[in-house]
């Protein structure tokens, strides 16, 4: 009888491990969701330079905006974890920010809200919180339906167009990593694609592969 009970306990614990979303496993199927093709290209480039990847990656372009990321999430292939990775602006002056909040640095998003919400989808606008997955620098983000050029928002806030919907629809193990692309308010007119041309996603992808 004791043998049977012990075997049942072992089986039960095994089931818990299999279904625990934060339990690390090798060779997981990871979907990297990027709003733009330039981000997809940078993810592929970074992955190609990381030796001995622990997991299998597929990079999917969702398109920009809340509606497009919602549609993409509903049509993803089978996977273990989905990670939204893309550029985002940070409120503040780069020269006054800590080193880990400089141009090109990866930031995990653990708190997301809507900014200037005009309705149209299904979220209620309340802030959404998520447990950190990477043990890396994390910030709150504001998702806007329009491009934000000037702002009186709190410093060290990430501005984007997709995070809130991703946070609303994601599974517990999924998370967001944003790459700082520019700083708000802009002190001068910028060419976004020129600004991000030299940004490398290697640090971000190394961070993801290490912590999963």
Secondary structure, DSSP 8 states (H G I E B T S, - for coil): -HHHHHHHHHHHHHHHHHH-TTS--SS-EEEEEESSHHHHHHHHHHHHTSSS-SSEEEEEE--SSHHHHHHHHHT--S-SEEEEEEEEEEES-GGGS-GGGSTT-EEEEEEEEEES----SS-----EE---SSSS-EEEEEEESS---S----TT-EEESSHHHHHHH--TT-EEEEEEEEEES-SS---HHHHHTT---HHHHHHHHHH-
